[in-house]
Amino acid sequence: MIDLGRDIKLVVDKDDGRILGVIVEEGDIALLEGEECLKQDLLSELWTQYYDWALEFTVGSRLPEFVNMPMSGIVVADLYNAIREPLEREDRLVEGRYNITLTGAGFTCKVLPKSRLRPKEISLTIKK
């Protein structure tokens, strides 16, 4: 079985992706593992603009470029690519198994972790 990782559980602003703090449970820093860790990692990568992390400039996505942009045909095609690019770099996902659906408020992306038989839905809302 593939290890999907462990990480500190974060409080993230759902409107703009900013990290607001670390969750503490019973006096200890809360941890995430497995699919919840993968979900947090993917959402963090999608929210992060390329070159925001000085030590690893390849982390992130082009998604922040699309905030407040009017949706036309070419923009929608580019948006799909901007969502797909960080997913293709993730080695904990089955390659090419992404179901991206644009909605009025953002998008829903279903991915297939290598440790599952059914897709795990991951949702992110982007402000217009």
N, C-alpha and C positions, 0 to 999 in steps of 0.2 A: 504494500500500500504506500502511496506517495504521501510524504509529510507536507501538509499545506502551510505549515509555519506556526510560530507563536510571536505575539507582539503585545505591547502595552495597549490597553483599551483607551481610546481617545473620545472626547466629546468634540464633534465637528459641526460647525454651522452649516445647516442644510441649504442655505441660500447661496453662500459663496465659497464653501469648502474650507474656511479658516479653521484651524485647530484651536478650540477654546480652552481645552484643559485635559487633564488625565483623570480617569475615573478611579476613585478609591473606594474599596469595599471592605468594611470591618477593619479599618486601619491599614490595609495593604493596597498596593497598586494593583488594580484589576488587570488580568491578562486575557487575551483572546487566543484561541487556537483553531486549527482546522479551517472550515469554510468561512467562519466569521472573520478570521485573520485575513484570509484571501480576499474577502469582500472589502474589508477596510483598506487593504493594500491597493486593490484595484481602484477604489473610489479616490484614494489619495493621489494615485498616479494620474487619473483622469482630471482631477481638479488642478494639479500642478502644471504650470506653464513650463515648457522647455527652457532650460538655462536658469531656472530659479534656484536649483541646488548647485552651488559652485563646485562641489567635489565630484558630482556625477551629472554632467550636463545632458546625458541621454535620458534621464528620468523625466517623466512628465508627458504632456500631450499638447496638441494644438487646440484643444477644446475651449480654453478661455478666449481665444480669438473670435469665437462665434457668439459671445454674449452681446445682446442688443443688435445683432445683425439681421436684416430682413431676409427671409427665406425665399430664395429663388432656386431654380433647378440645379444650377451649377454649384450653388452654396450647399444645397442638401447633399449632393454627391460628395463634396469635399468634407462635409460634416461626418458622413458615414466613414470616410477614410480616417479622419481624425480620431474617431472612436475606436476603430479597428486597429490602428497602429500600436498603441500600448498593449492591447490584448494579444497581438501576435508576438510581442517580446516576452510575454509571461510564460515561463516553462511549466507552471502548475496547471495550465489549461490545455485541453485537447485542441490542437491547432485547427483553425478553420471552422470550429463549431460555435459560431456567434450568431445570435438572432437579435438584430438591432431594430427597434421600432421607434420612430419619431412620434412624439405626441405634441399637443399644443403647448404643454408646459416644459417639455424637455425630451427625454428619451428613456426607454427601458431597454436593457441589454441582458439577454440570457446567455450564460456561458456554461461550459461543461468542464468542471474540474476533473483532473485525471483520477481522482479518488471516487467518483460517482458514476452511476449508470444513467441518472436523469439530470437534466440541466438545473442549475441553481440560478434563480433569478436575481439579478443585481440591478437596482434602480438608482437613478440619479436625476434630479431635477435641476435644470439650468434656467436662471432668470433670463427673461427676454430683454 
